[in-house]
Amino acid sequence: MMKKIKKVLLILISAALCLTMYGCYDYSDSKELYLKDIGTIMIPQQWESDEYNGLVYFYDSQATGSERKITMFESESDWESGIDNGTERPGEIEDNIISDSFQTISDISNAVDSNSATYGENKVKIDGERQSMRYIELYDPRIPARTAPVLLYFTDEVSDETYQEIINSFISGVDE
């Protein structure tokens, strides 16, 4: 009887640790992406990156066809999530790979994960056309004055599961 109780307790403790540390996501098919002065996230192994005007973007290297299918891209923005409660505002033109006239114009939804990653959905304007896009905003909360947040947008190529795994994988930390 005592052995069964110990086994059950061991299983419960293991499950609690798994949920607390990793959210029980399997990152075995992922690779670590280090964001300078911000921290790390786990991205799918088949994603490759490149730069455009000093901003990183990602594409699926296993996608077929001659055109790169962008999955996630960094956008340089003065956007602050949650400050407008969905009210549209004229956004500044943001620098990124997607468009020369990309603007974030309002929050649709946002939340903060226990790891300090802010995520949600924004209404954006791309070449004059409005649409919604999922995003994640990352920063190291221990040193907010020293680093600007990294704003990453996700295209429709990214599944909800992959999006959630990336959010949950964020570990803030600085390179001292």
Summary of the structure (lengths in Angstrom):
residues: 176
radius of gyration: 18.6
end to end distance: 51.5
largest distance: 68.8
contacts: 454
relative contact order: 0.18
helix: 18%
strand: 39%
